[in-house]
Amino acid sequence: MGNAAGKKETFELNEPDASKVLLVGDFTDWNENPISLKRQKDGVWKASVVLHPGRHEYRYLVDGQWRDDNNCGFRRPNGFGSENCVREVAP
């Protein structure tokens, strides 16, 4: 079965005033295993995650508040009255 390890995908969010940014999604069991992003000198928070091919839904938690990825053009409604961002990972 192809590349079982998946592909490294970089997530980044420009939140220069934030003190904590978490990436949550279907690949983290949502709030179960959030991924902490690291703040860069320019105020952009980044994390690289290995994802299996397919469609992945995610959002950011910035200081406890849900945020969308403004760089993501494809979204799907979630059950909470907002939208999840969607990242497609090619096989």
Beta strands, then each sheet from edge to edge (+ up, - down):
strand 1: 7-14
strand 2: 21-25
strand 3: 35-36
strand 4: 38-39
strand 5: 44-51
strand 6: 54-62
strand 7: 65-67
strand 8: 75-77
strand 9: 83-89
sheet 1: 1+ 5- 4+
sheet 2: 3+ 2- 6+ 7-
sheet 3: 3+ 2- 6+ 9- 8+
end
